[in-house]
Amino acid sequence: MAESNSTDFDLLWYLENLSDKEFQSFKKYLARKILDFKLPQVPLINLRATKEELANLLPISYEGQHIWNMLYSIFLMMRKEDHCMKIIGRRNRNQEACKALMRRKLTLQWENHTFGEFHYKFFCNVASDVFYVLQLAYDSTSCYSANDLNVFLMGDRASGKTMTINLAVMKWINGEMWQNMISYVVHLTSHEINQMTDSSLAELIAKDWPDGQAPIADILSDPKKLLFILEDVDNLRFELNVNEQALCSNSTQKVPIPILLVSLLKRQMAPGCWFLISSRPTREENIKMFLKTTDCYVTLQFSNEKRELYFHSFFNDRQRASTALMLVHDDEILTGLCRVAILCWITCTVLNRQMDKGHDPQHCCETPTDLHAHFLADALTSKAGLTANQYHLGLLRRLCLLAAGGLFLSTLNFSGEDLRCVGFTEVDVCVLQAVNVLLPSSTHKDRYKFIHLNVQEFCAAIAFLMAVPNCLIPSGSRGYKEKREQYCNFNQVFTFIFGLLNENRRKILETTFGYQLPMVDSFRRYSVEYMKHLGRDQEKLTHHGSLFYCLFENQEEEFVKKVVNTLKEVTVYLQSNKDMMVSLYCLEYCCHLRTFKLSVQRIFEYKEPLVRPTASQMKSLVYWREICSLFCTMDTLWELHLFDSDLNDISERILSKALEHSSCKLRTLKLSYISTASGFEDLLKALARNRSLIHLSLNCTSISLNMFSLLREILDKSTCQIRHLSLMKCDLRASECGEIASLLVNGGSLRKLTLTNNPLRNDGVNILCNALLHPNCTLTSLALSGCFFTNDICQYIAIVIATNETLRSLEIGSNSIEDAGMQLLCGGLRHPDCMLVNIGLEECMLTGACCESLASVLTTNKTLERLNILQNQLGDEGVVKLLNSLILPECVLQIIGLPLNDVSAETQRMVMAVKERKPNLIFLSETWSVKEGREIGVIPASQPGSVIPNSNLDYMFFKFPRMSTAMRMSSTASRQPL
């Protein structure tokens, strides 16, 4: 990288201003300094080199920072004060030049001049604690600092990360922070980095300097006073998992950008430098890769206290601030909305205007749809007369067209060409800027974006119901999209659409603009009809959280009833008070609900008894009590599946009281991946008093000895109705099989036991076989698939098959039975006293060698109706032997799972012949095992700790004719300016 052309960086000038004697001393000192700095020896740099030769050799042999650090140290030793002062003066000028450069680049964000002086000053005040942390973190004398420190600034969208960084840098520029600690700041954004492919560190630093001429030698001369700011790591287009061997230490060497960044973060380059890194919490893998125990991790949150301070500062009127705060605090949705500073400003602005008009905010601002409708209506028509109304309606149409086109094509930052494409003029853009709807992008130069994504989503919802023409905006056709622009979750748009279906909310816009949204009635009818169709196809909607949010936003009782009336099965994931409030509202209208699948995460994570619970925790318990009360009040509710949940002692007691209540009509209770304070003991004690439960599943649960004792106590009760107990994937071993056996021999109501996927092995299965032979055992169905036993135990299983008079179903697939074990089992199946109706032997390592014995079973056993031997390598010869028995009239089998994927065409023809001869015989497919697993609840809806899956609610919207057209137009339509 070329340095400045002045004498400041002219090596020859410094050398020529040395006398011959001084120059000889200089060369001796240089040889010593090369060793001190641990730099490679260069043979040509010796005592015979002339001044001109040395001035030419040094820059091609060493990096600039090493050269000038050596020169300064040598001049100090030689007492060449004039030379030292010249270098110091140059460095001071360059530090000031860097500050001037940063001042130009990091002009305060639009919040400063857009929202007024109040918003800016407030942000400075509430961010003071963050500035305090940043001051201490980069102070090497502070106990809070550390070598090679990284400070991670984390926060959600619009939480103020960029604003905080810019304010901190401006404080540094003005001498209010990092004095004598930071000399240079190198500011990098993900958007800038994403445009690069290969670069050297010198080029990266110089990118913002005029003509790319940066004083690299001075900037890198003291890395301990160099701060790199890396914004929006979550938006990087590449991963940072770079091989250590690929890292680079040469600041002038061009390398791929990922290698360059990791080399910096690992301090292979600029060792000792500081980093300030910002990110959203969505891509934490890039953060964890470089987070050390000595690093600093700061999360930006708009806490309740800061929100109250904001409201009081905004209104400057105690009465108005209290009224507004009460409205927000009483509604979980609005509380969540006001956790973001920009949305808090929108909320305060709307409430203030409504109070100015004499309206009661309790009635006119109940939901986000209300707030956004008032915000747009007030912003666009604040000075509108009759003529202006018509203009502003056109402005709204163009704005909505831009919003919808942007979301469909993953565009959140709009170019001037995009704005012109939808029909905006420069005057329009100025109007929208003046009213804080469309603003200059803080990350993309010469581009605009909506004040917040929520506003763009709300405008897109209006576009949907307004039936604006489709438009392919130019930026949407760009091949590469940054991660933050990749928009694929339309749930908030759907929520706003449902909100606008409410007549009162819709009137805010329709009355203001004198325009009726034309698609409302047709979409209302479509929604109800689609939900009726969905009621017959539950797999279309994987969970109902998104739909419930839509209905809660609507809150028209009759419409909500019609939409949810057909639901017989509901799945919800609860992760906040807001989720519980919304779900409760909708569940109360589900009049025909039969099955409720529920996951409770992050709400009851506190384990210790609380002396004084917070207001939020008290709300959580109130909501949870109301949800659990549904198990007693909903007469149609028969099944509860609680999975992937974390309950503390209080929430577990609330659930237990509901389950033991005499009004609880649940017949099936399935619990999987559950963490409870008592280890399920309180729940089981409650179930001992439940008289309606027929099926109890404790899959994926650690079963203690106390739990077995409680289970035995429950099953022993004469009032117990439990017939099916499932303990799948509970890590049960042979040591627990004695407890399981005691459940079998005590009689009682238990008829079906599922122990699939437990490592019982031979010893454990042997104990169970002995229990199955006990005269008190009345079990009719046993599942031991995937229990890790071998053919050595098959002789005992064969005895059970031949002598147990009650056992009708035996699932023993996915075990190493092999042909030898199958021969033994066939002996039991041929026994005249065998009463089995079903046996599952899928994936048991069987071959054609056992098929002759199995074929004889098919013609001699008169009770066996269902046989599954899928996923075994029987070969053509083995399959043919079985087919020859299947076709005989003596064979009473009704369902068979045969591995037919790899058989010959001739064997396939024989299969067809069997099907023609016996049309009632059902052949299972290779996917039967997986389907069967889902039917009995083997495969949970999510794995523990997983994120909530997509709800597939977009099926509903993208099948609506209007939206389907929009989807097609997004990829094929030409531009259609309004």
N, C-alpha and C positions, 0 to 999 in steps of 0.2 A: 504494500500500500504506500503510495507516494505521500511524503510529508509536505509541510509548508515549504515554499520556495525561498523564504527569507533566510537570513543568516542564522536565525534561531536554530535551525536544524542543519547548518552547513558545517560538517565535521572538519573540513579543510580549513575553514576560517578559524576554528578553535586551535587547530594544530599549528597553523601559520603564525598565530599570536604567541607561540612559545619560542624561546630562544633555542639555539642548537643544543645547549647544555640541558635546558629544561626538557627538550624533546627526547634526549637520551634517557633522562630519568623517567619520563612519561612511559617510554617503552618498557623499562624494567618493571615499573609499577603495573603496567598492563599485563605483562606475563604472569605476575603474581595474582592479579585480580581474576584473570581467566580461570585460574585454579580455585580461587576462593568462591567464585560463582558456579563452579562445577560445570564449566562449559568445555566443549571439545577443543583440543589443541589444533591450531592451523599452522602448518610448517612455514608458510610464507610470512606469517606475522612474527617477525624476529627483530633483533637489534639493528639489522642492516636495512630494514625497510625505510623508505623515504616518507615524508609527510603525505605526499600525494598518493603513494602506493598504499599507505595505511588507511587513508581516508576512503580509498576505493575497496580495500579488502574487508574492512570491518562490516559494512552493510550487507555484503554477500555471504559473510561467514556467521553472523549472529543476528538475532532479532533486535529491533530498535530499542526496546525497553532495557535489554541487557547492556547494549552499547552505552546508552546515556547514563544508566546507573553506575556503570564502571567509570565512565568519564567524570561524573560528579564526585565519586569517591576519590579518584586519583587527584583531581584538582583541589579537593579539600586537603589531602595529604601533602600536596605541593604548595599549599597556601596561596593558590591562585584565586583570590577572592573575587576578582572581576569576572572570571569565567564562571565561578559558582553562582554569583548574583545574576548573571545573564541567564543561566539555566533555570534558577528559581523564578526569575521574572517571567520567563517564557511559560513555565508551568502554571504560575498564578494567572497569567492572561488566558491560558487555555482552559483553566478551571472556570473562569468567568464566562468564557465563550461557550462552554458546555451548559452553564446555567442559562445563558441567553437562548441557546438552542432548545433546551427543555421548556423554557417559558413559551417559546413560539409553538412548539409541538403540543404541549399539554396545556393549552388554554382551557380554563375551567369549563367543565361540561355544561351542556345547555340548561341543567337544573339551575345554574347560577343566574343566568339572565332571563330564562324562560319563566321560572316559578317565582321570581322576585327575590329581593334581598332576604326576606324572612326565611325562605326554604334553605338558602345557602348558609346563613348564619346558624340556623338550627342544626344543619348537618355538621357544621364545624364543631358545634358544642357536643352533640351526641357522639361524635367520632373521637372526642378528646381522649377517651380511655384507650382507643386503638393507637392513637398517635403516641401515647405514653409508652405502650408496649413496643412500638417501632423504635422509639428513641432509646429505650434500654437494650433492645435486642442487638443493635448495631454499635453499642458502646462496649468496646473490648475490655474496659475496666469494670463493667457491670457483672454482677454474679449471674445475671439472666442471659448473658451472651455466651457464645461458644465458638470455637474455630470452625470455619467453613459452614457458618450458620445459614440455614434456609428458613425464611418466614413464610408460612402458607396462610393466605388470606382466603377463607372459604365463605361462600354465600350463594343463595339461590338467585334466580333471575331478578335483576333490578334491586338487589339488596344493597347496592352502593359500593361495590368493590372498586370499580374504576374511579368513582368520585373520591373514595378514600385515598387511593394511590395518588391521584392528581393533587389533592389537597396536601398530602404529605410532601410531594416533590416541590410544590409551590412554597411550603414552609421552609424547605431546605434552601430553595433559591433565595428566599427573603431573609435567611439567616436565623430562622426560628427553630430549626431542627438539624441534627447531625453535624453541628459545627465541629471542625477538626476531626470528624469521624468519616465523612464521605466527601471525596473530592470530585468524583465523576459518577454520573448516572447514565446507564445504557438502557433505554426503554424499548422493549420488544412486545408486540402484540401477536396473538395467534394468527390474525388476519395477515399481518406482514410476513410472518414466517411461512404461512401456507402458500405464499406466492413464490417462495424460493425452492431451489432444488439443491445446488451445491454452493458452498460459500466458505471463505476462510473467516476466522474470528476478526481479523482486521477489517475485512469487507463488511461484516455484520455490524461492527461498531460504527463504521463510517457511513452507513446507509443514510443517516439523517443529516450529515454534515454537508455544507455547500460543496458541490462538485465532487463529493465523496472524498474530500481531503480532510482527514481527521488526524489529530496529533496522537497517533497510536502509541508511540514510544512513551509519551507522558501519561496517557490513560492507563497503560499496563505497567508503568514503572513501580507503582505501589498497589498491588491488587487488594490489599487490606483496606484500602480507601475507595474501592470500586464496587458500586452496587448495580447489579443486573436486575431489572424489573421484567418479569415474564408474565404477561396478562393472558388469562383465559386458556390455561393448559388443557382444559376439557375440550377445547375446540380445535386442537391440533389434528391435522389430517393423517398423522402417522403415529405409531406406537413408539415408546422410548425404551423398549427392551433390546438394547444394542449389546452385542458381544463385547466384553471387556478388551479383547485383543484388537478390536477395530478402533479403539479410542485414539485420539490424536492430541499431541501436546504443543505442536507448532502453530503459532497464531497466524502465520502467513500461508499455511497449506490449505488448499481447497478440499473440502470433504463433503459428503452428503449431509444435509441439514440435521437429520436425527443424530448422526455421529457427533456433529459439532455441538449440539445442545447437551448431549449426554457427557461429552468430554468436559464441558463447562460445569455441569451439575456435579460431576465426579471430581472436579478440580484438577483434572489433567491439564487444563488450560487455566491461566490466571489463578494459580493456587492461593487460597486465602481470601478470595473475593466473597462478597455477600450476595444473597439472592432474596428477592421478594416476589413470590409466586401467587397468582390469584387463580381461582377455579371454582366452578360449580361442583357440588358434591356428586354429580352424576358419573364422573369418570375417575373414581378414586384410585384405580390401579396405577395410573401414571403418578399419582401423588405418593402412594405407599412405597413405590419403587425407590424413592429418594428421601423419604421421611426418616430421619434419625431420632433417637431418643433425646438428643440435645437440641433438636430443632423447635421452632415455635409455631403453634397451630392456632390461628385466630378465626373464630366463626362470627360473621356479621349477622346479627338478628335485631329486628325491630321489636324489642321486648314490650310487655304490657306497660312498664313504667315509662319507656321512651314514647310509646304511643300516647299515653295520657299527657305527657309533657308536650307532645306535638299538637294535640287537640287544643290544649289550653293556650299554647303559643299562637296557633293559627287563628282561633276565634277571638282571643283577647277579650273574652266575655265569659265569666264563670258560668252563668246560667246556660248559655248556648253550648259551651264545651261539655258541661255535665249532661245535657240532654242528648248530645251526639254520642258521647261515650256510653251512656246507658243503652242506646239503641244498638251500638256495635257489640258491647259486652254481652247483651242478652241473646245474641245470634252467633252461633259457631261459624256460619258461612262468612258473615261480615267481619268477624274477628280474624279469620284466616286471611281475608282480603287485605286487612289493614296491617298485616305483618310486613308488607312491602311499602317503602316510603312513597313511591309514585302513586300507588293505588290508595294510600292513605290521603295523599293530597287530593286525588279525584273525589274520594268520599267526603272529605271536609268541604271541598268546593261545592259539591252538589247539595250537601246538607245546609250549608250557609245560604245558598241561593234560595232553597225552599223556605227556610226561615224568613228570609227577606221578603218572600212573597206571602208570608203569613200562613203557610201550609204546615201541617203536622208531619214531621219527618217519620214518625212511627207508622203512618199509613201510606206515605208516598215513597218510602225507601226501604222496603222490606227485603228485597233480594238484590243480587248483583245485576240482574236484568233491569230493575228499577233504576239503580245508580247509573248504569251505563247509558240507559235511554235518556235520563235527565241530563247527563253530562253532554251527550251529543246534541240533544235538542237545545239546551241552553247555549252551548258553544257555537253552534251553527246559525242560530237565529237571534242572538242577543241584541242585534240592531236591525232586525228584519221588519219591513213593512209588507204590504201586499205584494209589490213587485219583487222585493227581496226574498219573500217566502218562496216564490217560484225559482229564483236563482239558487236558494239554499237547498231546495229539493233536488235540483240537478247536481249540486255539490255533494249532497248525501249519496245520490246514485253513483256518481263517479268514485266517491270514497269507498263505497261498498264493493264496487266492481274491482277496484284495486286490491282491497282486502281479500276477497274471495280468490281472485286470480293469483295473488301471492301465496296463499295457503295451499292451494291445489298444486302449485308449482314450486313449493318450498322456497319462497322468496320473502324475506322479512326486511331487506334493505333495498330500496327502490332507486333506480337511476332516473335522471331527467327524462330519458326516452320512455321509461315505464310510465311516468306521470303523464307525458304527452299522449301515450298510447290509449289511456283511458279517457282522455279529453281534458285533462287539467291544463290551465293556462298558468303563467307566472303569477297572475293576480290570485288565482285559486290557491296556489301553494302558499303565498304570503298570508292569505286569510286563514288557512289551516294552521300555519305556524303561529300566527298571532293568538289563536284560541287554544294552542297547546294540544292539537290533535295529531298533526304530522310534523315531525321535527328532524333536524339534521342528525344523521347517524353518528354515534360516538365511536364507532369502530371502522366504518367504511367512508372514505373521503368522497365528497360530492354525492352522497346518497342520503335518502330520507327514510325514516321509519315511523311507525305509529308510536305514540307516547308509551304504550305498553302493549304487549302481545294480546292481553285481554281485550283491548279496544279493537284491535284488528280482528280478533275472533268474533266480537260482537257485531262488527260491521259485516263480516262474512255471513253471520246468521241472518242479518237483515237482507243481504243480497239474495240468500236462498228463498226467503219469503216474498221478496220484491220481484223476483223473476227478472233480474237484470240480464242483459245479453252477456254471453261468455266472451272472455278475452284472453288471448295468449300473450302475456306481457313479455317483452324482450328478455329481461333478466331470467325469466323462467326457463329459457331454452339453453342456458349455460350448462355445459356438460358436467362441470365439477361444482358440487355444493358443499359448503363447509358444514361441519357437524351441527352447529347451532342453527343453521338455516334448514336443516332437514326436518320438515314438519310432517308428521305422520299420525299424530293423535288428535282426532277431531272431537274428542269428548266434550271439550268446553264449548265448541261451536254448537254441538247438538244440544247441550244444556241451555244455551242462549235461545236456540230455536224454540225449545219447549217453553221457555220463559215468555217468549213473544206470542205464544199461542194463547196465553192468558189475556183476556180482553182488556182488563184494567191496565196491564203493563204495556200492551200494544198501543193503547190510546195515547200514552205519553208521546209517542212518535207520530201517530196518525193525526192527532189533534194539532200538534205543533206544525206539521208540514202539510196538513190538508190532503192526506193521501192514504188510501186503504191498501194494506199489504195484500196482494191478490191470491197468494198461495196458501193462506192460513186454513181455510175451510177444507180444502182438498188434502192438506197434510194431516189435519186432525183426523179425518175419516181414514186416511191411509194408515196412520199410527195404530188405531184401534183394530183395523182389519189385519194388519201385519202381526200384532201381538196375538190375535186369535190363531193365526197360522203358526206362530212361534210356540204357542202352547202345545202344539202337536209335534214339535221338533225341538226338544230341549237342548240338543247339542249345539244349535246355532248360537246360543247365548251362553258363553262359558261362565260368566258371573253377572250379577245384576246390579252391581254398584253404580255403574255409569248410568243405567236406565233410571235407577232410583234418584240420582242427582238431577236428572232431567225432570222427573215428575215433581220432585221437591221444589224445583225452580218454578214449575208451573202452578202448583197448589190450587187448581180448580178441582174441587172434590169429585164432581161427576165424571170429569174426564179421566182423572187418576183412577177412579174405580173401574171404568171401562177398560183401561189399559192393562191393569194388573189382575183383572177378574179371572182371566184364564190361567194364571200361573198356578201350577201344582207343585213346582219345585223351584227353590230360590237358593242361590249361592251368593254370599256376601263376605267381603274381607273388611274387617274393622281395624283401622290403624289410628284412629283419632276420635275425639268427641264428635267432630263434625260427621264422620262416617256413621256413628251410632245414631245421632239425631236424624239424619236423612233416612237411614234404614228403618228406624222406628216408624217414621211418618208413613212410609210406603207399606210396610208389613201389616199395619193395622187395616189396610184395605184389601189384603190378599185373603179373600173369603174362602178360597178352595185350596189353600196351601196344604200339601201332604208331606213334603220333604224340605227340610231347612238345613243347608250346608253352611257352616259358619267358621270363620277363622278370626281370631282376636290376637293382634300383634301390637307390641309397643305401648299399649295403653296401661297395662298393669305390671310394668317391669319393676316397680319399686317393691322390694320384698319385706323390708322391716316394717313393723307396726308403726303407724304414723301418729305422733302425739297431736299434731294439728295439720290435717291434710290441707293442701292448697285448694283454692276455689275450683281449679280445673280438675283436680283429682276427685273432689266431691261430685262434680258434674258427671265424671266418668262412672262413678258408682251408681248415681241416680239413673243414668241411661242404661247401664248394664242390668240393674234391677228390673227396669221396664221391659228390656228384651227378654230376660229370663221369665218374666211373668207371662209372656206369650205362650210358653210351654204349658201353662195351666189354663189359659183363657181361649186358645184356639182349638176348638173341638175337632177340626179336620186334620190338625198337625199330628202325624204319627211317627215321623222319622226325624231325628236330629243327628247330623254329622258334624262334630266339632274337631277341627284339624288344625295343625300348625298354629297352636295357640299357647300363650303364656299367661297363667293366672296366678295372682298372689293369694294370700290367705283370705282376704275379705271377698274378693270376686269369686273364689272357689266356694265359700260359704253361701253366697247369694245363689250360685248355680245349684248347689246341693239342696237348698231349701225348696227351690222350684221343682227339682226332680223328685223329691220325697212328698210333695204336696198331693193330697188326695185327688185334686182336680187334674193332675198331670195325666194326659192320655197317650203319652209316647209309647210306641210299641218297639221301636228300634232306636238304639243309642250307639253311635259309632264314634270312638275317640281315637285319634292317631296323631303322633308327634305333639303331644301335649306336655307342658311343664306346669306342675302345680306345687303349691307350697307344702301340702301334706303328702305328696307322692301318691295321689289318688285315693288315699284312705278315707278322707272325708266324703268324697264322691261315692265310694263304694258303700259306706255306712248309710248314706242317703238312699241308695238303690235298694238296700235291704228293706226299706219301708215302701218301696214302689210296687204296686200290684198290677201294673199294666204292661211292663216291659217283657218283650218276647225275645228280642235279639240284642245281645250286648257284645260290642266289638271293642277290644283294647289293643288294636294293632299298633305296632311301632312304639311300644311302651315297655319300660323296664318294670318287670313284675317282681315285687319283693315277697318274702315269706309271709309278712303280715297281710299283703294283698291276697295271697292264696288262701289264707285263713279266713279273710272276710268273704272271698268268693264262695268258699265252702259253706260259710254261715248263711250267705244269701240263698244258695241253691238248696240248702237243707230246709229252709222255711216252707211250711205247707202252703203259704200264700204266694210263693215265688212262681212266676209264669215263664221264666227265661228258658227257652228251648235251644237257642243257638248261642254259643260262646266262641268268639274268634280272638285268637292270640297270635296273629301272624306277625312275623318279623319282630319278635320280642326278645331275641337273643336267649331263648330258653335252651337249656342243656340237660344232659342226663341227670344232673344233680337236682333239677326241678321236677323231673318226671314222676317222682314219688308223690309230690303234691298234686300234680295233674291226675295221677291214677286215683288218688283219694276222691277227686271230684267225680270220677266215673263210677266208682263202686258204691257210693253213698246213695245211689238211686236218684230220687228227685225228678225235676222236670227236664233236665238237660238231655237233648236228643241229638244235637249236632255240635261237633267240636272241630274248629279249624286251627291247625298248628303249622300252617305252611311257612316255609322259609325260616325255620329255627334249626340250629345245629344239634339236633337230638342224638344223631349218630346211632350206631347199633345198640349200645347199652340203653339209651333212652327209649328206643322203640321196643326193646325187649320188655321193659317195665310196663309200657302201655299195653303190649300184647297180653301180659299176665292179667292186667286189669280188665281187658276186653273179654277174657274168659271167665271172669267172676260172674256168678249168677245174678248179682244185683245190678250189673251194668245193663242199662237200657238204651245205650247210644245207637242211633240209626245211621249217622253219617260222620265220617272221620276224614280229615284232609291232612296228609303228611307230605305233601309235595315239597321238594327242595329241603329235606331234613337230613341230608348227608349220610344216609345209611347205604349199605351194600347188600350184595346177594347172600351174605352170610346170615342175615336175619330173616331171609325169605321163608325159611321152613316154619318159623313161628307165626309169620303173617299168614302162611297157608293154613295153619291150624285154626287161626281165628276165622278165616274165610269159610272154612269147612264146618265149624262148630258153633259160631255165634249166631243165634237165632234172630237177633234184632237188627244186626248191621245190614243196611241196604246200599250204602254208598261208601266207596273207599277211593280216595285220591292219593296216589303214591308216585306221581310223575316227578321228573327231574331228580331222580336218584339213580345210583349205579347198580341197577338190578341185573342188567345184562341177561344173556340167554340162559345161563345156569339158574339164576334166580327165577326167571320166567317159567322154566320147567317146573320148579317147585310150586309156584303160584297156580299153574295150570292144574296141578294135582288137587289143590284145594277147590278150584273153580269147578272141577268135574265131580266133586263129591256130591252125592244126592241130597245132603243136608245144607248145601250152600244156598243162602238166601239173597246174595248180592244182586242188586238191580243195575248198579253202575260201578265201573272201575276205570280210573284214570291212570294210564301208563305212558303218557307222552314224555319224550326225551329221556328214555331209560337205557340208552345204549343197546337196544335190541337189534338183532339182525334176522335174516331169513332162516337161520338155524332153529329158531324157536317157533316158527310159524306152523309147523305140523302139529305140535302140541296145542297151540292156540286154536288152530282150525278144528281140532277135536272138541275143544271147549264149546265152540259155537254150535255144534250139533248135539251136544249132550246136556248142556246147562239150560234149564227151562225157565230160569228167572232173570237171567242177564239181558237187559234191554239196551244198555248204553256202554260202549267200549271206545276209549280214546287211546290210540297208539301212534299219534302224530309225532313228527320230528324224530323218527327212528329210521335207520337205514335197512329196510327190509328187502330191498331189491325186487326185481320182477318176479323171481321165482317164489319168494315169500308172499308177495301180494296175491299172486295167482292162487296159491294154496288157500288163502283166506277167502278169496272170491268164490272158489269152488264150494266152500262150506256155506258162505252167505246166501248163495242162490238156492240152497236146498230148503225144502219146506220145514224141516226139523229145526232150522235156525230161527229163534224168536227175537233176535236183535232188532231194535228199532232205530238206533243212532250209532254210527261208527265214524271214528276219525282215523282215516287211512292216509299214509304219506304217498300221495300220487303225483307229486311234482316231477319226479325224475323217472317215471316208469315209461316203458315203450308204448308205441302207438297200438300195438296188439293188445297190451294189457289195458290200455284206455278203452279199447273197443269192448273188452270183456266187462269193464266197469259199467259201460253203457248197457250191456246185456243184463247185468244184475239189476240196474235201475229200472229197466223195462219190465223184468220179471217181478220185481218187488218195488212198485212205485212209492210205497209208504216208507221205505228205508231211507233215512237221511244220512248223507255223507257230509261230515264236518270239513271246513276248510282249514288251511294251515294257520289262519289268524284266530282260530277259535279260542286258543288258550288265553291270548291277551284279552279278548272280549269277555271271556268268562271271568278273568281277574277283575275287570272293571265292574262287572255285574255284582260281585260280592264285596266290592269296596276294597279290593286289594291295592289298587293303584290310587294314591291320594291325589286330590286336585292340585296340590303343589307340594314341593319338597320343603322341609323345614327351613324357615328363614328366607324363603324365596320372595321375589317381588311379585306383586299382583299381576296376573296375566292379563293380556288384552281381553276386553269383554266381548269383542266381536259385534258391538253395537252398530258398527258401520254397515253391517249387512242391511240393517233397516233403512238407513239413509241413502246408501248408494244404489239401492234397488228402486228408490222413489224416482219416477220418470225424470223429474227436474234435475236431481242430483246425478243420475246416470248420464244425462246429456252433458252436464258439466265435466264429469270425469272423462268422457270421450273427447270433449273439446280441449281439455287440458293437454292432450297429446296430438290432436289433429287439426284443431281449428286455426283459421287465420285470425289476425288481429281485427277486432271490431270496436273501434273507438266509439264512445257514446256520442 
